[in-house]
Amino acid sequence: MIPIADPDIGDDEIEAVRDVMESGQLADGPAVREFEEAFAEFCDTEHAVATTNGTTALHAVFEALGVGDGDAVITTPFSFVASANAIRLAGGEPVFADVDPETLTIDPAAVASVLAERDDVVAVLPVHLYGFPAEMDRLRALTDAHDVALVEDAAQAHGARYKGEPVGSLGDAACFSFYPTKNATSAEGGMVTTDDADLADRIRRYIDHGRTSGYDHATVGHNFRMTSVCAAIGREQLRRLPFFNLARRGNAAYLTDRLADSAVETPPERPGVDASYHQYTVRTDEREALMAHLEDHGVGSKVYYPTPIHEQPAYDDVEADLPVAERAADRVLSLPVHPGLSVEDLRTVARAVETFEPSTTPVPKPGVTDS
């Protein structure tokens, strides 16, 4: 079976971990500082703060921004649930705006509507879904006009660029994940990037129990510190990330070309957007049948995400009409695109999709019923 993901841990990562283990500085040591500095340079930002994972990176940012009771944060319903959970964990209220039907990232027009209706919004959290940057120019114009923070959920977008600028440098802060299936991993970990020195300091304090120095704790905080072991892996992965992303883009280009006349809709390329292709996600009205067909041909696939956040049981108190996100959740399917694919793997994936024969029964469009 060709897997949907295949983390690539090599000799350099193993050697880096061995060096840390032999140093005895296993927790928050020099390896973490080195990783932070390298990642800030990679994202062209002044500061980077390493955390235990992508969720704690988001949580720490919202705590540092002062999000709390009575504060609303606009975000997308079509993401991993962590995007909304972090807002609630900080004491805020996630408010969902629908996604654009082409990009599947948060729709700036929908964000504008929420901002016009509510006066309690303190931040907007777009998600660079599947490694495709959201429409950051339009979102920045909105957040500037309403004097609210713009935070990037870049958990899936390491190395992506928007109009020539790296993801991670486009908002007031950005949050990354280094989960094993991401474009670069640290086994587990997260990172916040920002140009705001005061915000970076508040984040550093929050992830270290509010510590200012020694055993002086100016504020209440948490223990969200990255370990040196994870940082050592992450630093070596960062060196290789440009090559990983180049392979992903090449694999995606091959699939898009091969599947142009197939029964699926391929991911749309947008001018000025260099996606990192964390996922290669097609759309089809016969997803379950296609998944079964792919499995029969030895090709792994996965749905990201089958249930929009506002329809999750944890958010059953949320009332929202978000038809584009709901439609997308019924149609998306991710195919293997990772750097570990061989030429023959790519051919197998493409052939499997090309040979899929959809049903001749028409699928009703949303809001359309048989008369």
FIMILO-502484 format. One record per residue: residue in three letters; x, y, z of N, C-alpha, C, O, CB in turn. Coordinates in steps of 0.05 Angstrom, whole numbers, plus 5000, padded with zeros to 4 digits. Glycine has a CB too. Layout:
FIMILO-502484
ALAXYZXYZXYZXYZXYZ ...
This chain:
FIMILO-502484
MET501749765000500050005000501850255000503650275016498150005025 ILE501350444982502750694981501550875003499150935002502550834953 PRO503050955023501951095046501251385040502551505022503751075070 ILE499351495054498651775051500851955062501052195054495951835065 ALA502451855081504652015093506951825099506551585104503752165118 ASP509451925098511751765103514051935114515752015099512651615077 PRO514051985141516152155152518952055146519451815147515752175183 ASP520652245139523352175130525352265152526152495153524052315103 ILE526152085169528152135190530751995182530751755178527152035218 GLY532852155178535352045168537552035188537152085212536252205144 ASP539951975179542251955196542952215210543852215233544651855180 ASP542552445196543252705209541452755233542352855253542952925188 GLU538852685231537052725254537852545277537952625300534152675246 ILE538552295271539352105291541952205305542152185330539751825279 GLU543752295290546352395301545852645318547052675339548352465279 ALA544052815310543453055325542152985352542753105373541553245310 VAL540452785352539152695377541352575395541352615419536952495372 ARG543152415383545252295399546952515413547752485436547052115381 ASP547552735398549152945409547753075433549053135454549753165388 VAL545153115431543653225453543553035477543953125500540753295444 MET543152785472543052585493545752585508545852565533542352315482 GLU547852595493550552585506551152845521552752845539552652535485 SER549953065512550453325526549153335553550053485571549453555509 GLY546953185557545553185583543553415584542053425604547453215605 GLN543453595565541453815565539053735548538853815525542854085554 LEU537353585561535153465547532653635545530953605527534453205560 ALA532353825563529953995563530254235545530854215522529254075592 ASP529954465557529954725541532754835540533455015555527954925554 GLY534454715522537254795522538054935496536355035482538954545525 PRO540654945490541755085467540554985440540355145422544755055466 ALA539954725439538754625414536154765407535554805383538354325415 VAL534554835427532054975423532555255413531255345394530354985449 ARG534555395425535155665416536155665386535355835371537255795434 GLU537755465379538755445352536455395332536455515311540855225350 PHE534555225340532355175322530655425319529755485297530654935334 GLU530055565341528555805340529856015321528456135304528155925368 GLU532456055324533756255307533656175278533256345261536656285316 ALA534055925272534055825245531255855233530955925209535055535243 PHE529155795249526455805238525656095234524256155214524555665257 ALA526456275251525856565247527056655221525856805206526856735271 GLU529556575216530856655191529456535167529056665147533856565191 PHE528556285170527156145148524556295141523856315117526455855156 CYS523156405161520656535157520956845153518956985149518756485180 ASP523456935154524057225152522557385173521357595167523257315124 THR522657295198521557435220523657495241525857375241519257275233 GLU523057675259525057755279525157545302527357515314524258025291 HIS522957415307522857235330521556975323519756965306521457375354 ALA522356755337520956505336521156375364523256385376522256315314 VAL518956265373518756145399517855855396515655805386516856305418 ALA519455665405518755385402516855295424517155375447521255215402 THR514955115417513055015437512854705434514154585417510355155434 THR511154595450510854305450509454195426509853965418509554215475 ASN507654345414506154265390504654495378504754725389504154035397 GLY503354455356501954665342499654785358499155025357501054575316 THR498254615373496054715389496954895411495755105416494554475401 THR499154825425500154995446501255255435501255465448502154855463 ALA502255245410503255495397500855685394501155925401504555435370 LEU498655585384496255745381495255855408494656085411494055595367 HIS495055665427494155745454495855965466494756155477494055495472 ALA498455935464500256125475499956405462500056605476503156035473 VAL499556405436499156665422496656805432496657045438498956615392 PHE494456655435491956775444492156875473491057075480489656585441 GLU493556725489494056815517495757065516495157255531495456595533 ALA497757075500499557315499498157555488498757785495502057255482 LEU496157505470494557725459492457825479491158025474493257645433 GLY492057675500490057755520487257675514485357785525490158045524 VAL486957475496484257375489483057245514484357085528484357175466 GLY480557315520479257205544476257225542475157245520480157345569 ASP474957205564471957205565470857455550471757675554470957205594 GLY468957395533467657605518469057685493468057855478467457845535 ASP471257555487472757615462472257405441472357165447475757625468 ALA471657495417471157315395473457315376474757515372468557395380 VAL474057075365476157045345474856905321473756685323478656875356 ILE475057035298473956925273475856715262478256775259473357145253 THR474856485255476556285243474856115223472456155221477856105264 THR476155925210474855755191473655505204474755405224476755665169 PRO471355415194470255155205471554915191471154685200467255145200 PHE473154965170474254735155477254715160478854825145473754775125 SER477854585182480654555192480654335213478554225220481754825204 PHE483054265222483154085245482054235270482354485272486053995251 VAL480754095288479354225310481154395328480154565342477954005326 ALA483754345327485554495344485354795339485754955357488454405339 SER484754875314484555165308482555295326483055515337483855205278 ALA480255175329478155285347478655225376478155395393475455185339 ASN479654985382480154915410482055115424481655185447481354635412 ALA484055205410486055385422484755655430485455775450488355445403 ILE482755735414481355985421479755945447479856115465479456065398 ARG478355715449476855655473478555615497477955695519475055415468 LEU480855485493482655435515483655695528484255705552485055265506 ALA483955895511484756165521482556315534482956525545486056325499 GLY480056215531477756345543476056495523474056625531478556525564 GLY476856495497475356645477473156475464472756245471477256735456 GLU471856605445469656465431470356445401470756655388466956625434 PRO470656205390471056185361468456245346466356145352471955905354 VAL468756425327466456495310467256415281469256505271465756805312 PHE465556255269466356135243465256305220462956385219465255855241 ALA467056345200466356465175466856255153468856105154468056725169 ASP465156245134465256035113467756065096469156275097462756045096 VAL468355855081470755845065470055915036467755895027472055575066 ASP472155985021471856044993471455774978472955584983474356204982 PRO469655764959469155504946471455404928471655164923466655524929 GLU473255584920475455504904477855424921479055214918476255714884 THR478655604939481055564955480655394979482555264989482255824963 LEU478255384990477455245015478755375039478555265061478254955013 THR480155595036481055755059478955965066477056005050483855895053 ILE479156085089477056265098476556485078478356605066477856385125 ASP473956545074473156735053473257015065471757075084470256665043 PRO474857195054475057465065472357615065471757765083477057635050 ALA470657555046467957685045466357585069464857745081466557615019 ALA466557335076465157235100466257355125464757415144465256925101 VAL468857385126470157515150469157805152468457895174473257515147 ALA468957945130467958225130465158235141464458425155468158345102 SER463558045133460758045143460658005173459058145187459157815130 VAL462257825184462357785213463358045227462158125248464157545221 LEU465458155217466458405229464458625229464358795247469058495214 ALA462758635208460758845206458458795226457158985235459658855178 GLU458058545234455858475251456558475281454758515298454758205244 ARG459158445287459958415315461958625323463658705307460958135320 ASP461858705349463858895359465658765380467158905394462459135371 ASP465458495383467058365403469458205391470758055406465358175419 VAL469958235366472058085352474758215359475158465356471658075322 VAL476758055368479358155375481558045356483758145356480058085403 ALA480857835341482957715323481557555301479257475304484857535340 VAL483057505280482257335258484457125255486857185254481757495232 LEU483556865253485456645250484856495224483256305224485156445274 PRO486156565202485956405177487756165179489756165193486756575153 VAL487055955165488555705164489555665136487955675117486855455174 HIS492155625133493355575106492955275100494755115103496355655105 LEU490455205092489654925090491154775068491454875046486654915084 TYR492054535075493554355057496154475046497254375027491754295033 GLY497054695059499454835050498955055030500855155018501254635037 PHE496355135026495655355009495055605025493155595041493255274991 PRO496555815022496056055038493356175033492256165011498156265031 ALA492156275055489656415053490156685039492456765033488456465081 GLU487956835033488157085019488957305039487357455049485457165005 MET491557315044492557475066492457775061492057925081495457395072 ASP492657865037492458155031489758255039489458465053493058215002 ARG487658115031484958205037484358185067482958355078482958045020 LEU485357975079484957935108486458145124485358255143485857655117 ARG488858215115490358425129488958695127488858845146493258445118 ALA487858755104486459005101484059015120483459225132485459035072 LEU482658795123480358785141481258815170480058965185478858525138 THR483258665178484058685207485258955214484959045236486158465213 ASP486659075195487759345200485459545203485459715220489659425177 ALA483459525185481159705186479659685212478559885222479359665162 HIS479459445223477959395248479659385273478659335295476359145245 ASP482259425269484159425292484059175308483759175333483659665310 VAL484158945294484258685308486758535298487858595277481658515302 ALA487558335314489958185307489457985285487257885281491058035332 LEU491657935270491557735248493557515255495957565255492057855220 VAL492657275261494357055268494156835247491956745241493656945297 GLU496456745236496456535216496556255230498256205247498856565197 ASP494756085223495055805229496455675206495255605185492155655235 ALA499155655209500855555187501755275193503855185183503255745184 ALA500155125208500954855216501554665192503054475195498754725233 GLN500354735169500654565145502254695123502254605101497954475135 ALA503554915129504555085107507455165109508255375100502955335106 HIS509154995121511955055123513155105096513054925079513454825138 GLY514255335091515555385066513855495044514855555022516955145057 ALA511255515048509455635028509955935027510956055046506455575035 ARG509256055004509656335000507156464988505756334973512156394982 TYR506756714996504456864986505457124974506357294989502356905008 LYS505157154948506057394934508957454941509757684945504357634941 GLY510557244941513457264945514357264974516757254980514357504933 GLU512457284993513157305022512657035035510656905029511457525036 PRO514356955054514056695067511656695086511256885101516556615081 VAL510156475085508156425106509656435133511856335135506656155101 GLY508356555152509656585178510456875183510956955206512056415181 SER510557035161511257315163508957505155509357745153513757375146 LEU506557395151504457545139502457655159500757825151502957365120 GLY502557565184500657665204502157785228504557825227498857435213 ASP500657835249501957925274503457705287505357745302499758035293 ALA502557455282503957225292503056985275500957005261503457165323 ALA504656775275503956535260504756295276506656295292505356525232 CYS503256075273503655835288504055595270502455545251501255785307 PHE506155435276506855205260506654955277506954965302509655235247 SER506354725264506354465277508554295265509054305241503654325275 PHE509854135281511853945272511053655278512753485285514554005285 TYR508453605277507453335279508853155258509653255237504353325276 PRO509152895263510652725245509852735215511452695198510552445254 THR507252785209506352785181506753055168506153075144503552695180 LYS507653255182507853515170510253525150511853335149508253735192 ASN510453745135512653765116515453745128517253655116512454025100 ALA515653835153518053795169517153725197515153835207519954055169 THR518553545210517653445237519853485257522253495250516853155235 SER519053505282520953485304520153255323520753255347521053765320 ALA518753065311517452845326514752945337512652825333519252725348 GLU514853165352512553315361513553585369515753605381511053165385 GLY512153795362513054065368511454275354509854215336515954095362 GLY511954525362510654755349512454985349514654985362508054825364 MET511655205335513255445334511455675329509555665313515455425312 VAL512155905342510756155337512856345325515056375335509556285363 THR512056485303513756685291512356955293509956975291514456625262 THR513957165297512857435299515057645296517357585301511357475325 ASP514357885288516258105288515858285313517358475316515858275262 ASP513958225329513258385353514858275377514258065387510158375358 ALA516858435385518558345407516958315433517458125448520858545412 ASP515158495439513558475464511858225464511558085484511858725468 LEU510558175441508857935439510557685442509757495456507457925411 ALA512957675430514757445433515457405462515557175471517257485415 ASP516057615476516757595505514457485521514857315538517657865516 ARG511957575515509657475530509257185524508457025542507157635523 ILE509657095499509356815492511456655507510856445518509656775462 ARG513956745507516156595521515456565551515956355562518856745518 ARG514356775563513656755591511456555595511456395613512857035602 TYR509356575578507056395581507856105579506855935595504956465561 ILE509556035560510255745557512155645578512855415579511455705530 ASP513055825596514855755617513855845644515355955661517655875612 HIS511255795649509955845675510156145683510256205707511255685697 GLY510256325663510356605670512956695681513156915693508256675689 ARG515056545676517656595688518956845675518956875651519556355684 THR520157015692521757235683524657175686526357245669520957495698 SER525357055708528156965713528156785738526556815756530157205717 GLY530056595738530256415761527556305769526256165753531456565784 TYR526856355794524256265804522356495808520656495826524556105830 ASP522656705792520856935792518856895770519556865747522357205789 HIS516256905777514056855758512157085759510657115778512656585764 ALA512257255738510657505738507757455732506057605740511857695718 THR507257245717504457185709504056875711505856725714503857285680 VAL501456805709500856515708501456415680500756555660497856465716 GLY502656185678503256075652502955775651501655665669506056155643 HIS504155655632503955365628506755265622508655415618501955295606 ASN506954995621509454875612509054775583508154545579510354645631 PHE509654945564509354875535512154875522512254915498507455075521 ARG514254835537516954855526517654615509517054385516519054885549 MET518954665486519954445469522354325482523954465495520654545441 THR522754065479525153935489527453965469527054015446524653635495 SER529853945479532253955462532353725443533353755420534753955479 VAL531353495451531253265433529553325408530353275385530153015447 CYS527153435413525453505390526653725373526553715349522653595401 ALA527953925386529154145372531454045354531754145332530154355391 ALA532953855363535153745347534053615322535253645300536753535364 ILE531853465324530653345300529653565282530053555258528353155308 GLY528253755294527053975278529154135263528654215240525454155296 ARG531454185275533454345262534554195237534954325216535854405281 GLU534953945239535953795216533753775195534353785171536853505225 GLN531253745203529053735184528854005169528254005145526453665198 LEU529254215183529054485171531154515149530554635128529454695192 ARG533554405153535554415132534654275106535254355084538154285142 ARG533054065110532153895087529453985076528553895055531953605096 LEU528054165090525354245083525154355054523254285040524354455102 PRO526954525045526754615017526754384997525354404977529054805010 PHE528254185002528353954984525753784986524653684966530753774990 PHE524753755011522153625015519953764999518453634984521453615045 ASN519854035002517754184988518054174958516054174944517754464998 LEU520554184949520954164920519853904909518653894888523954194913 ALA520353684924519253424916516253424917514953324898520353204934 ARG515053534937512153544939510953704916508953614904511253674966 ARG512153934909511054084887511353934860509553944843512454364885 GLY513553804857513953644833511953424831510853374809516753534831 ASN511453284853509553064853506753174848505153044833509552924880 ALA506053404860503453524855503053604826500953564815503053764873 ALA505153714814504953804786504453554768502953574749507553944777 TYR505853334774505453094758502552994760501252934740507352874767 LEU501552984785498752894789496753074775494852974763498152864818 THR497153334778495253524765495253484735493053504723495953804773 ASP497553444723497653404695496353144686494753134667500653414685 ARG496952934701495852664694492752654698491352514684497152454710 LEU491852804719488952774726487152984714484853014722488752774756 ALA488253134695486753364683484153274671482153414672488453504662 ASP484053034659481652934646480352704662478752554651482252844618 SER480952684687479852464703477152544715476152764709481852384725 ALA476152374732473452424744473652594769471552644782472152164751 VAL476052704777476252864801477053144794478153204772478352734820 GLU476553324812477453604810480153624825480353554848475353804822 THR482153724811484853754823485054014837483554204832486953724801 PRO487054044855487454294870487954524851489654494833489654264890 PRO486654754855487054974837489655124843490255194866484755174839 GLU491255184822493555354825492655644824490955714808495755294803 ARG493855814841493056094842495556274836497656214847491856164869 PRO495256484821497456664816498556784842496956864859496656884796 GLY501156794844502356914868502456734892503456814913500857154875 VAL501556484889501456294912503356064906502955924886498556204918 ASP505256014923507055784922506255594945507155634967510055864923 ALA504655404939503655214960505855024967507554954951501155064950 SER505754934992507654735001506554444999507954255006508454795030 TYR504054424990502854164986503253965009504253745006503954034960 HIS502354055033502253875055500453635047500953405054501254015081 GLN498253705034496453495023495853564994495753794986493853475039 TYR495553354978494453384951491653294952491053054953496153224929 THR489753484951486953424957485253474933485053694923486053594981 VAL483953264924482153274901479253284912478753254936482453034882 ARG477353334894474553344902472953164883473353154859473453634902 THR471053024895469352844880466752804895466552824919470752564876 ASP464652754879462052704891461752404898459652334910459852784872 GLU463652244892463551954898465951864913467451684905463251784872 ARG466352004936468851964951469151674961471351554959468952154974 GLU467051564973467351304985468051094964469650914968464851225000 ALA466751114941467350934919470150964909471550764903465350974896 LEU471151214907473851254898475851154919477851034911474351554894 MET475351194944477151084965477350784964479550674966476151174993 ALA475150654960475150354957476750274933478250074933472250244956 HIS476350414911477750354886480850394890482450224881476750534863 LEU481550604903484450654908485650444926487850344921484750934922 GLU484150364946485150154964485549894948487549744953483250104987 ASP483749834930483949594914486449604896487549394888481549554896 HIS487449844890489749874873492249944889494250034878489250094853 GLY492149904916494449944932495250224938497650284942496749804920 VAL493350414937493850694942492350784967489950764968492950864917 GLY493850894986492651005010491351275004492351424986494651025032 SER489351345019488051615017486751675044486451495060485851614994 LYS486151925048484952005073483352265070483852425052487152045095 VAL481252295087479552525086480452725107480452665131476652455089 TYR481152965098481853185116480053425107480853575090484953265115 TYR477753465120476753355145473853275140472353435128477053555169 PRO472953045150470252945144468053095158465753095149470052665151 THR468653235180466553385195467553665201469553695215465953235221 PRO466153875191466954145198466854185228465254055242465154355184 ILE468454365238468654405267465954475279465354375301470754625273 HIS464454645266461854725278459854495280457854525294460654955263 GLU460454265267458754035269459853815288458653605290458153915242 GLN462153875300463353685319461653685345460553895352466253755325 PRO461453455359460053455384460953655404459353765420460153175396 ALA463553715405464653905424463654195418463854365436467653905423 TYR462454235394461554505387458554495381457554645364463154615363 ASP457154315394454254295388452654525398450254545393453254035400 ASP453954705413452654955422452855175401451755395405453755045449 VAL454255125379454655325358452555295337452155075326457455305346 GLU451155505331449255515308450555675286451155905289446555635317 ALA450855535263452155675241451255555215450755315213455255655243 ASP450855725195450155645168452555675150453155905141447655805157 LEU453955455144456555475130456455265108457855055109458955415150 PRO454955315087454455105067456955035050457254805042452355195048 VAL458755225046461155165029462954965044463954775032462655425022 ALA463355015070465054835086463754565088465154355086465554955114 GLU461154555092459754305094459954145068460253895068456854345102 ARG459654285046459854145020462654045015463053825006459054344997 ALA464654205022467454115019468053865036469353685026469354345027 ALA467053865060467553635078466453375066467353155073466353685105 ASP464453395049463253155036464753065012464252845002460353215029 ARG466553235001467653184975470753154974471753044954466853394956 VAL472153244994475053254992476252974998475252815013476253455012 LEU478552924984479952674989482952724982483552824961478852444971 SER484652665001487552714998488952464987488452244997488852815024 LEU490652504968492252294956495252324964496052544972492052294925 PRO496752114963499652134970501052334953500752344928500951864967 VAL502652514965504252714951506952744964508552914955502752984950 HIS507552594985509952635001512552574986512452444965509852465026 PRO514852674996517352644982518352354979520052304962519452794996 GLY517152174994518051894993516951734969517651504966517351755018 LEU515251864953514151724930516151684908517651874901511651874920 SER516251444897517951394874516451464849514051524850518851094873 VAL517851464826516551514800514351304796512151374786518551514777 GLU514851064802512850854798510550884817508250824810514150574803 ASP511050984842508851044861506951254849504551214849509951144888 LEU508151464838506451674826504851574803502451634800508251904817 ARG506051404786504651284764502251114774500151114762506451124746 THR502750964796500750794807498350964817496050894813501850624829 VAL499051174831496851354842495251464819492851464819498151584859 ALA496651574798495251694776493551484761491251544754497251824757 ARG494651254756493151044742490650964757488550914746494950794736 ALA490950944783488650864800486351064798484050984795489550824829 VAL487051314798484951524796483851524767481351544763486051804803 GLU485551504747484651504719482751274712480951304696487051504701 THR483151054725481450824719478950814735477250624731483050564723 PHE478551004753476051014769473751094751473851294736476351204792 GLU471650934751469250994735466951074753465850904767468450744718 PRO466351334753464151424771461451324762461151234739464151724772 SER459651324781456951244775455651414754456351654752455151244801 THR453851304738452351464719450051604731448651774718451451294695 THR449451544757447251674770448051964778450051994793446351514795 PRO446652164769447452444776447252494806445352394819445752644761 VAL449152644816449152714845447852984848448753184836451952714856 PRO445653014864444253264867446153474879447753414897441753234885 LYS445953714869447453944881446054044906443653994909447754164860 PRO447554174924446254274948443854454942443954634925448354434965 GLY441654394955439254554951437554474928435454594923440054834948 VAL438454264913436954174889435753904895437253724903438754164863 THR433253864891431953604896430453524870429853684853429953624919 ASP429953264869428453164846425553254848424353264869428552854845 SER424453334825421653424824419753194820417353234819421353644802 
